[in-house]
Amino acid sequence: MLLNERLMVHFCGLDFASPFGVGAIGAHWGKAEPDPVKFAEINGGILLKHAQAGAGFVILNGMFLNDKAKDAILNRYSEDELIPEQQAHEQARMMPIRGKAPYGVEGFYFVPSPFWPGIGMAGTADRNREMVRMLKAKRPDNTPIVANVLGIADIPETFVSSATGWAELGVDMLEINVSCPLPVGQRDPVLRYETGRLHPFFQGVLVGDNLERVVEIVRQVRAAVDLPIGVKLSPETGFPRIVQFAKACRDAGADFVTMFNAGVGLVPPDIYNGGRPMWPYMDKSPFCMASGSFLRVACLRDTGGVARYVSGLGISASGGLVEPEHMIQAMMLGATLVQPCTGIIEQGRGLLRRTAKFMTQYCEEQGLRSIQDIIGIGVPYLADNEQVDMLPGKTHLHIDHSKCIRCARCADNVCQALYFKDGRLSVLEERCAGCGGCIIACPQGALSLYCN
């Protein structure tokens, strides 16, 4: 694969063939191959196909537990606590989030059951070792290997063990995962969160929403490895708290933050089936993962917020970025890397190929030497609302009567200015504030604003 210099970016001391790559996925769909070599051939092959389609980096996921980490676990928990009550084979299910017109597929729900990623995950070390070996041998140039680092509960030694384990295998960058939403579906999540007595398993966002816990994990990982390290945060943290988290991660030694993981969801009840869950072939409905284009609002908000208020910290954006334009928007708000994930699940690798083509053409059309030139160019335009000039009295509504179908969505609404007279849409100029609310309601594009 030929290197496209227009798409290359530099981030945390590393060169990336392009700024986009597929966000971390805990496990690719389907039953895992038990043989480590075959596992690496299948799953590493999936990651290599991402790179061949244009991805500038690949992300693995896993946990390593050395003797020190295991001792730290046993100092906090009894051996009985380390064995989950449910030992059945883990089954996973996904379901799209669909809306009626004018909406479409908005994302998906995902849930595994049971979900007890604990000390047994140390047994995945062999397959991770094979994955890294294979990727290092076959990856394209300037395609860093990023490891999504997991740990047990909020025990720093376990995150350190995973980080050093990945570092010893030769990965290029680490992304500490304290944001996975799936542990919220485990037993007694609210009680566990309130008391701080977490399950002795990977706890994701139950750890990541506690600033002190996150800071200590980052601090200890930073002291243990020389690689660039980042922290994958959660949309559940919210703005402006996430700015506080980003600052604290930077001060603890993080080189970047990722905004962000999937959110916590709950599948709605079936209104025609007695309130039973809409999940296919499931009798109950746990709190679960929810991901989709709806996360883009928060992703862009938090990316811009961190870029505006936190200096000296790299940003990787992930959440609702399902079109090439979305990725460029995130980069303009301060992200250097972008991690589409839902978009790949919904559209396949075609999204990667389209993004590479779109970004290349965009650079040519805009006269850019490199896509890196757009990073952060939107941040200077971020301002407090009292600093914004909305041109009061100068914006007006234009009605294109050739497009109006007289559906009355705009007038049969909450607007004070629009009305129908003799079957024709009209506007009371003295009441129109030029807000643009009516434009949202129009399905035909018959309404627009103009500036006098």
SULZISUL-V598590 format. One record per residue. N is the residue number from 1. RES is the residue in one small letter. OMEGA is omega in whole degrees, -180 to 180 (none if undefined). Layout:
# SULZISUL-V598590
n->N res->RES omega->OMEGA
n->N res->RES omega->OMEGA
This chain:
# SULZISUL-V598590
n->1 res->m omega->-179
n->2 res->l omega->-180
n->3 res->l omega->177
n->4 res->n omega->-174
n->5 res->e omega->178
n->6 res->r omega->-176
n->7 res->l omega->-177
n->8 res->m omega->175
n->9 res->v omega->178
n->10 res->h omega->-174
n->11 res->f omega->177
n->12 res->c omega->177
n->13 res->g omega->-178
n->14 res->l omega->174
n->15 res->d omega->-180
n->16 res->f omega->-179
n->17 res->a omega->174
n->18 res->s omega->-177
n->19 res->p omega->-175
n->20 res->f omega->177
n->21 res->g omega->-176
n->22 res->v omega->179
n->23 res->g omega->-176
n->24 res->a omega->174
n->25 res->i omega->-175
n->26 res->g omega->178
n->27 res->a omega->177
n->28 res->h omega->-173
n->29 res->w omega->178
n->30 res->g omega->-179
n->31 res->k omega->-176
n->32 res->a omega->174
n->33 res->e omega->-176
n->34 res->p omega->-179
n->35 res->d omega->-175
n->36 res->p omega->-178
n->37 res->v omega->178
n->38 res->k omega->176
n->39 res->f omega->-179
n->40 res->a omega->179
n->41 res->e omega->-178
n->42 res->i omega->-174
n->43 res->n omega->172
n->44 res->g omega->177
n->45 res->g omega->177
n->46 res->i omega->-180
n->47 res->l omega->178
n->48 res->l omega->177
n->49 res->k omega->174
n->50 res->h omega->-178
n->51 res->a omega->180
n->52 res->q omega->178
n->53 res->a omega->176
n->54 res->g omega->-179
n->55 res->a omega->-178
n->56 res->g omega->177
n->57 res->f omega->176
n->58 res->v omega->-177
n->59 res->i omega->173
n->60 res->l omega->-174
n->61 res->n omega->177
n->62 res->g omega->-173
n->63 res->m omega->173
n->64 res->f omega->180
n->65 res->l omega->176
n->66 res->n omega->-176
n->67 res->d omega->179
n->68 res->k omega->179
n->69 res->a omega->180
n->70 res->k omega->177
n->71 res->d omega->179
n->72 res->a omega->178
n->73 res->i omega->-177
n->74 res->l omega->176
n->75 res->n omega->-179
n->76 res->r omega->-174
n->77 res->y omega->173
n->78 res->s omega->-179
n->79 res->e omega->178
n->80 res->d omega->-180
n->81 res->e omega->-177
n->82 res->l omega->-179
n->83 res->i omega->180
n->84 res->p omega->-179
n->85 res->e omega->-176
n->86 res->q omega->-177
n->87 res->q omega->-178
n->88 res->a omega->178
n->89 res->h omega->-178
n->90 res->e omega->177
n->91 res->q omega->-180
n->92 res->a omega->178
n->93 res->r omega->178
n->94 res->m omega->179
n->95 res->m omega->-180
n->96 res->p omega->171
n->97 res->i omega->-175
n->98 res->r omega->174
n->99 res->g omega->175
n->100 res->k omega->178
n->101 res->a omega->13
n->102 res->p omega->-179
n->103 res->y omega->-180
n->104 res->g omega->175
n->105 res->v omega->-175
n->106 res->e omega->-179
n->107 res->g omega->-179
n->108 res->f omega->170
n->109 res->y omega->178
n->110 res->f omega->177
n->111 res->v omega->168
n->112 res->p omega->176
n->113 res->s omega->-7
n->114 res->p omega->179
n->115 res->f omega->-178
n->116 res->w omega->179
n->117 res->p omega->-174
n->118 res->g omega->-174
n->119 res->i omega->178
n->120 res->g omega->179
n->121 res->m omega->176
n->122 res->a omega->179
n->123 res->g omega->179
n->124 res->t omega->-176
n->125 res->a omega->-177
n->126 res->d omega->-178
n->127 res->r omega->175
n->128 res->n omega->178
n->129 res->r omega->179
n->130 res->e omega->179
n->131 res->m omega->-178
n->132 res->v omega->-180
n->133 res->r omega->-178
n->134 res->m omega->-179
n->135 res->l omega->180
n->136 res->k omega->-179
n->137 res->a omega->-169
n->138 res->k omega->-177
n->139 res->r omega->174
n->140 res->p omega->178
n->141 res->d omega->177
n->142 res->n omega->176
n->143 res->t omega->-178
n->144 res->p omega->174
n->145 res->i omega->-180
n->146 res->v omega->178
n->147 res->a omega->175
n->148 res->n omega->-167
n->149 res->v omega->179
n->150 res->l omega->176
n->151 res->g omega->180
n->152 res->i omega->180
n->153 res->a omega->178
n->154 res->d omega->-177
n->155 res->i omega->-175
n->156 res->p omega->-178
n->157 res->e omega->-179
n->158 res->t omega->176
n->159 res->f omega->177
n->160 res->v omega->179
n->161 res->s omega->178
n->162 res->s omega->-179
n->163 res->a omega->-180
n->164 res->t omega->177
n->165 res->g omega->177
n->166 res->w omega->-180
n->167 res->a omega->180
n->168 res->e omega->177
n->169 res->l omega->176
n->170 res->g omega->174
n->171 res->v omega->-173
n->172 res->d omega->-174
n->173 res->m omega->-180
n->174 res->l omega->177
n->175 res->e omega->-176
n->176 res->i omega->-177
n->177 res->n omega->174
n->178 res->v omega->-170
n->179 res->s omega->180
n->180 res->c omega->-177
n->181 res->p omega->-172
n->182 res->l omega->179
n->183 res->p omega->177
n->184 res->v omega->177
n->185 res->g omega->178
n->186 res->q omega->-176
n->187 res->r omega->173
n->188 res->d omega->-177
n->189 res->p omega->-178
n->190 res->v omega->179
n->191 res->l omega->-180
n->192 res->r omega->-180
n->193 res->y omega->-177
n->194 res->e omega->-176
n->195 res->t omega->-176
n->196 res->g omega->178
n->197 res->r omega->-175
n->198 res->l omega->173
n->199 res->h omega->179
n->200 res->p omega->180
n->201 res->f omega->174
n->202 res->f omega->-171
n->203 res->q omega->169
n->204 res->g omega->-173
n->205 res->v omega->177
n->206 res->l omega->172
n->207 res->v omega->-170
n->208 res->g omega->177
n->209 res->d omega->176
n->210 res->n omega->-172
n->211 res->l omega->-179
n->212 res->e omega->179
n->213 res->r omega->-179
n->214 res->v omega->-178
n->215 res->v omega->-179
n->216 res->e omega->177
n->217 res->i omega->-179
n->218 res->v omega->-178
n->219 res->r omega->-178
n->220 res->q omega->176
n->221 res->v omega->180
n->222 res->r omega->-179
n->223 res->a omega->-173
n->224 res->a omega->-175
n->225 res->v omega->179
n->226 res->d omega->-178
n->227 res->l omega->169
n->228 res->p omega->180
n->229 res->i omega->176
n->230 res->g omega->180
n->231 res->v omega->178
n->232 res->k omega->-175
n->233 res->l omega->-174
n->234 res->s omega->174
n->235 res->p omega->179
n->236 res->e omega->179
n->237 res->t omega->174
n->238 res->g omega->178
n->239 res->f omega->8
n->240 res->p omega->-178
n->241 res->r omega->-176
n->242 res->i omega->175
n->243 res->v omega->177
n->244 res->q omega->179
n->245 res->f omega->-179
n->246 res->a omega->178
n->247 res->k omega->-178
n->248 res->a omega->177
n->249 res->c omega->177
n->250 res->r omega->-177
n->251 res->d omega->178
n->252 res->a omega->176
n->253 res->g omega->179
n->254 res->a omega->177
n->255 res->d omega->-180
n->256 res->f omega->171
n->257 res->v omega->175
n->258 res->t omega->175
n->259 res->m omega->1
n->260 res->f omega->179
n->261 res->n omega->173
n->262 res->a omega->-180
n->263 res->g omega->175
n->264 res->v omega->-179
n->265 res->g omega->175
n->266 res->l omega->-179
n->267 res->v omega->-177
n->268 res->p omega->176
n->269 res->p omega->177
n->270 res->d omega->-175
n->271 res->i omega->179
n->272 res->y omega->-178
n->273 res->n omega->173
n->274 res->g omega->178
n->275 res->g omega->177
n->276 res->r omega->-177
n->277 res->p omega->178
n->278 res->m omega->176
n->279 res->w omega->174
n->280 res->p omega->174
n->281 res->y omega->174
n->282 res->m omega->-176
n->283 res->d omega->-179
n->284 res->k omega->-177
n->285 res->s omega->177
n->286 res->p omega->167
n->287 res->f omega->-169
n->288 res->c omega->175
n->289 res->m omega->172
n->290 res->a omega->-179
n->291 res->s omega->179
n->292 res->g omega->-176
n->293 res->s omega->-180
n->294 res->f omega->179
n->295 res->l omega->-176
n->296 res->r omega->180
n->297 res->v omega->-179
n->298 res->a omega->-180
n->299 res->c omega->180
n->300 res->l omega->177
n->301 res->r omega->-176
n->302 res->d omega->176
n->303 res->t omega->178
n->304 res->g omega->179
n->305 res->g omega->179
n->306 res->v omega->179
n->307 res->a omega->-178
n->308 res->r omega->-169
n->309 res->y omega->-176
n->310 res->v omega->180
n->311 res->s omega->174
n->312 res->g omega->-178
n->313 res->l omega->177
n->314 res->g omega->-178
n->315 res->i omega->169
n->316 res->s omega->-174
n->317 res->a omega->179
n->318 res->s omega->179
n->319 res->g omega->176
n->320 res->g omega->-179
n->321 res->l omega->-170
n->322 res->v omega->175
n->323 res->e omega->178
n->324 res->p omega->179
n->325 res->e omega->179
n->326 res->h omega->-179
n->327 res->m omega->176
n->328 res->i omega->177
n->329 res->q omega->179
n->330 res->a omega->179
n->331 res->m omega->177
n->332 res->m omega->178
n->333 res->l omega->171
n->334 res->g omega->179
n->335 res->a omega->173
n->336 res->t omega->176
n->337 res->l omega->175
n->338 res->v omega->-173
n->339 res->q omega->174
n->340 res->p omega->178
n->341 res->c omega->177
n->342 res->t omega->-180
n->343 res->g omega->177
n->344 res->i omega->180
n->345 res->i omega->-177
n->346 res->e omega->-171
n->347 res->q omega->-176
n->348 res->g omega->-177
n->349 res->r omega->175
n->350 res->g omega->178
n->351 res->l omega->178
n->352 res->l omega->-180
n->353 res->r omega->179
n->354 res->r omega->-179
n->355 res->t omega->178
n->356 res->a omega->180
n->357 res->k omega->-178
n->358 res->f omega->-178
n->359 res->m omega->178
n->360 res->t omega->179
n->361 res->q omega->179
n->362 res->y omega->178
n->363 res->c omega->-180
n->364 res->e omega->-178
n->365 res->e omega->-177
n->366 res->q omega->180
n->367 res->g omega->-178
n->368 res->l omega->175
n->369 res->r omega->-176
n->370 res->s omega->176
n->371 res->i omega->179
n->372 res->q omega->-178
n->373 res->d omega->-177
n->374 res->i omega->-173
n->375 res->i omega->175
n->376 res->g omega->-176
n->377 res->i omega->177
n->378 res->g omega->-175
n->379 res->v omega->179
n->380 res->p omega->180
n->381 res->y omega->177
n->382 res->l omega->-175
n->383 res->a omega->172
n->384 res->d omega->-170
n->385 res->n omega->179
n->386 res->e omega->178
n->387 res->q omega->-174
n->388 res->v omega->175
n->389 res->d omega->180
n->390 res->m omega->179
n->391 res->l omega->-178
n->392 res->p omega->180
n->393 res->g omega->-177
n->394 res->k omega->179
n->395 res->t omega->-175
n->396 res->h omega->-179
n->397 res->l omega->173
n->398 res->h omega->179
n->399 res->i omega->175
n->400 res->d omega->-174
n->401 res->h omega->178
n->402 res->s omega->179
n->403 res->k omega->-176
n->404 res->c omega->180
n->405 res->i omega->176
n->406 res->r omega->178
n->407 res->c omega->176
n->408 res->a omega->177
n->409 res->r omega->-176
n->410 res->c omega->-177
n->411 res->a omega->178
n->412 res->d omega->-167
n->413 res->n omega->-179
n->414 res->v omega->-179
n->415 res->c omega->179
n->416 res->q omega->-169
n->417 res->a omega->-175
n->418 res->l omega->177
n->419 res->y omega->176
n->420 res->f omega->176
n->421 res->k omega->-178
n->422 res->d omega->177
n->423 res->g omega->-177
n->424 res->r omega->-179
n->425 res->l omega->-180
n->426 res->s omega->-180
n->427 res->v omega->171
n->428 res->l omega->-174
n->429 res->e omega->-177
n->430 res->e omega->178
n->431 res->r omega->-178
n->432 res->c omega->180
n->433 res->a omega->-179
n->434 res->g omega->-175
n->435 res->c omega->-179
n->436 res->g omega->-179
n->437 res->g omega->-179
n->438 res->c omega->-180
n->439 res->i omega->179
n->440 res->i omega->-176
n->441 res->a omega->-173
n->442 res->c omega->-179
n->443 res->p omega->-173
n->444 res->q omega->-177
n->445 res->g omega->-178
n->446 res->a omega->-177
n->447 res->l omega->178
n->448 res->s omega->177
n->449 res->l omega->170
n->450 res->y omega->-177
n->451 res->c omega->179
n->452 res->n omega->none
